[in-house]
Amino acid sequence: MLIDRTALADLALGAAFLGSGGGGDPYYGQLLGEAELARRGAVEMIALDALADDALVVPCGWIGAPTVSVEKLPSGREAIAGLRRLEQIFGRPIDAVMPIEIGGGNGLAPLFAAAQLDVPVVDCDGMGRAFPESQMAIFNIRGLSACPSVLTAACGALTVIETDDDLTHERVARALSVALGGIAHMVEYPLTGRQAKDHAIGGSLSTAIAIGAAIREARARGDDPFVALCAALRGSGLYPHAGVLFDGKIVDLERETRGGFSIGRLAIESFDGQSRMDIEFQNENLIARRDGEVVAMVPDLITVMDRETADSITTERLKYGQRVKVVGSAAPPMLREARALTFVGPAAFGFAEDYRPIEQLNAWDDL
């Protein structure tokens, strides 16, 4: 498949939803992608099965607080600098790139890198959504190393990180991103083609494009984009359960940038004033409570969306008074395995509640 401007716009819509509020706003990534498409033409997207077992496949994306990313623009040289340095380290060319996470702006990041490096992007990612920390990637959960990793910044600074511990890698990279202005580009978890085929979450890029296309086409027909969105999710195979969790207006919002994360909570009140939803977030929306009862929790997806347009609202763009719908979706099955939940379940974020699948917490009788 070739990713042209239409597919890029659909990907931006779909990745914004799959970010569960995080992954960075896709707006700037879409602009950079459009510029590269204009210069170099469409980007090739290949399936995991098309990779040779000995291929060098490199995930990439941005690390830092999303609130910074909307104010501090990239130079456009970060990705290619990091990828070229990794080629020097391995002594061979990179064969393909992929997103470390499909959510938000990071879902688009490898397209820009692929165009600059003149390699294909692989239809997969490392998280099936967005998570706030690097060690939450499926590759760490499956025992693979994030290193060698290369972190680059808009100012031209470049740092190679080497450690055997992926949590240490996250802490070092996070501290560097803070020191470099709160946001940086990271090349991490270099893989062989065989490792990518065995462990990556396949089909997530094409699924994001399909989600975006469903929303776009529903708008054009004058249909309900939320019905189209949920149908696309349920039909994807990766996100088999989805539905609207709440409909109302944001009446309270707390948000701060701390330790390289955007951390806070928001409250949404129903239009009749009889019900309330509270959501806590750390870059991504983590847990949603309706009238005090949990209705969704990580790793399942919780996305706040404009109730008229079905545009996803990232945590850094939440505002008091916005009229929204909250849509929930099951996470990919890989993330619900017992070992994965120790890295990305509620306890990993300090919540006392045990994980319960979103489809068990909701009747989905509103769609």
N, C-alpha and C positions, 0 to 999 in steps of 0.2 A: 504493500500500500504506500502511496505517496501522500505526504501531508502537505496540502496546499493551504491557502489562506482560509478557505471555508472550514477545513478540518482543524486548523489551528484555532479558529474562533470557537468551534465546538469543543475542542479540548480545553480551552480556557474556562468555558462554562462548566464542563464536567469535572475538571480537576478542582475547581473552586468548591464544588459540592463535596467531593471526596476528601477535601482537606479537613472536614469537620471543624471549620472555623479557622484552621491554621494552614501551614505550608507557605505562607506569604501570599499577598494579593497578586493574582495573575496578570494584572493590567500591564505592568512594565515588561514582564516576560513576553506578553503577546506583542507589544510594540517592538521589542528586540527581535522576536521571531519573524514578524512581518518584514522588518528591514533586511534580515538575512535571506528570507524567501525572495524578496525583490532583487537582491544581489546575486544569489546563487541558484534559485529555483527551488522546487519542492524537495522536502527531506524524505528519504526512504525509511519506512518503518518495516522491520522484519520480525517474524515470529521467533520464539525461543528455539524451536526445532531447526531453524535455518542456521544456527550457530555451529561452527566446528567445535569439537570438544576441546581443542587446544587454543581456541580464540582468546584474546585478551579483551574482556568486557569490563567497562568501568562505570559504576554509578556516580552521579554527581548531583549537587544541589546547593542550596544556601543554608547557612547556619546563623542564628541570631534571633533577635526579637522582631516580630512582624511590625510592631509600631515604628521601629527604626527604618524598616525597608520601604515604607511609603514616603519617607522624607529624604533618605540618603540614596541617591541614584547610583547604580553600578557604572563602571567605566566601559563595560563591554569587553574587556580584555581578561577578566578574572578566570573564566572557564578555560580558555585556550592556554593560558599560562600554566595552570595547574595540570592540565592534561599533557602538555608537552614535557613538563618536568617528570611526570610519571613515566612517560615513554623513555626518558633518559635513565630513570632508575631501573626499569625492566630491560632496557637495551633492545626494545622492539616496538613497532607501531601498535597503537590501540586499534582494535578491529571494529568495535561498536561501543556505544554508550547507552545508558539507561538512567531513568530517574531513581534516586535513592528512595523517594516517596512520590506517589502519584498526586498527592493533594496540593492544591493551591498553586502558587507560582513555581514550586519545585517540580510540578508535573510537566511544566513547559521548559524548564532549564536545560534538559539534555538536547532539545531540538536546536537551540541556539548553538550549543557546543558541537552537535553533530554536523551542523552546517559549516561551522568554522573549520572543523577537523576533516570534513569530507568523508564521513563514515555514516553508516546507518544507525538509527536508534532502535532499540529492541522493545517489543511490545510486552513490557513487564515492569515491575518496580520492586522495591525492597520492603514496602510496608503495607500496601493495599489501601492506604489512606495517608494521613500525615500524623506523626507523633513528634513530641517536642525534643526528644533526645536521640542521639545517634545510635546508642546501644540497643534501642528498641527496634532496630531493623531485623527482619527475619534472618539475615545472614549471621548476626551475632547470636540470635536465639538458636540457630542451627550449628553454632560452634566455629564460625569462620571469623577471620581477623579483619578489622577495619584498616589495618596498615599494610604497606606504607600508604599514608594519607597526605594530601597536599592541600593546604589552606592558603587562599589568595585573597587580597583585598583591593579595593578600588585605587588605593594609593600606590599600588605596585608591590607591596610587601608579599613575600612568599615564604611559607614555612612548611617543611616536611616533618611529619609527626611519625615517630616509630615507637610502638609499645606493644607488648603482648596482651594487654588487658584493654578490652573495648570500653569499659567504663572510664578508665583513666584517659583513654583517647577522647571521649566525650568531654571530660572535665578540662583537659588541656585545650581542646578546640574551642570550647565555650569561652574560656578565659581569654584566649587570643581574639575571638570575635568581639568580645567586649572592649578589649584594648585597642582594637582596630576600628572602633566607631560603632560597634553594636551589630554589625552584619558582615559576613564574609562568605566566599564561595569555597566549597569543599569537595574534593575528589577523594572517595573512600571506598573500602571494601572491593578492591580490584579482584576480579573473578576470572576463572577459566570458563570457557563455554560450557563445559560439563557441570561446573558448580552452578552456573546461572540456570541451566536447565533443571538441575536437581532441587534448587532452593528458591529461586525468584518466584514472585507472584505473577504468573503468566496471564496475559490478556488484559491487564489493567489499563494500558494506554488506549487500546481500541474500545474498551468499555467506557472510559471517560469521554471519548469522542462520540460514542453512541448516546450517552446521557445528554451531552450538550446538543446533539442533533435533535433528540426527542423534545427538549425544551424549545429549541429554535423553531421547529416545525409546528409545534402546538401553538406557539405564539402567532405564527403566520396564518394558521387556520382559525384562530380565535377560540381555540379549545383551552381547557384548563391545563396549564403547564405542569401543575403538581401531579395530576393524574398521569400525564405522560412520563414525568420523571420517575414516579414510583413503578410504573409498568416497565420502564427501561431497566431499572435496578433489579426488579424481580426476574426479568428475563435474561439477565446477564450471566447467571451462574455463579458469579463471585459475591453478589449481594442479594441473596434470595428472599429476604424479608425487608419490607420498607413501608412506611406510612407517615402520615402527619401526626405529630405528637401534641402540638399546641398551636393556637391561633390567637393573636392579641397584639398588644402594644408594649414596647419596652418602657418600664416605669422607674427603673433604677439601674445604675451601672457603676461598678467600681473597677478600675483598671490601672495597673502600674507596670512599669518596666523595671524588672529586678533580676539581677544575675544572668542577664542575657535572655530572659523570657518576658513575655507579656502575660501577666497574671491578674486574675480578677474574677468577678461574678456579675451576673445580670439577672434582673427580675422582669418577667413579662406577665402582664395582667390581661385576662380575657376582656372582651369588649363589654360584656355585661357586668364586669366587676366581681364575678362570683368565683373565679378560679385564678390560680397564679402558678407560673413555672419559674423555678430558680435553676440557673445553670452556672457551674463553676468551670473555669478554663485556665490552662497553662499553655499559651499559644493556641492549642486546640480545645474545643469543648469536651469536657471529660465526664460530667455526670449531670443528668437532668432530673429534677424532682417536680412533680405536679401535685400541688397541695400537700407537700411534705412527703409524698411517696415516690420512690425512685421509679422512673419509666425508661431510662436508658443510661448505660455506663460503658466506659471504655472496656474492650476495644471497639465496641459497636459505635457507629457514626451518629453524631448529633450536629445538625447544620441549621443555622438560623438563616432564613431567606426572606427577601422582600415579598410580601404577600400578593403584590400585584404583578410583578415581573418574573418571579422565581429566580432572581439573581441571588447568589449566595453572598452572605455578608460575613467577611472575615472578622476575627475578634478585634483587630485594630480599627475597623470601620464601624463598629457598633456605636449607636448614638441613642440618647434618650428620645423617646417619642416615635421611634421607627415602628411602623406597622409590619408585623412579621408573621411568618409561619415557621415552626420548627419541625424539621423532617428528620426522622430517624431511620437508620438502615443497619442490617446485620453486617458485621465485619466478615471478610473472607475466612473460610474455615481454618486456614493455617493459623490465624491469630487467636482462634478459640481453643486450640489444643492446650492441654494442661501445662506443658512447659512454657508455651508462649504467654500464658496468662500471668506467670510469675514475673514477666518482663513488661507486659502491657495491660494487665488487668487492673482493677480498682486499687488493689493493695500496693501496686508499684507507684501510685500517686498519693498514697497516704489515706485512702478511704477505708472505712471500717467494713463497708458492705462487701459481701461475697458477690462474685460475678454471677449475674443471671442474664441469659440471652434476651435480647430485646423482644423477640417474638413471644416469649413467655410473659413479658410484662405488659403487653399491649394486645388489644383485641383487633386493632386495625379496622374498626367498623366505620371509620370516617371516609373511607375510599372504596 
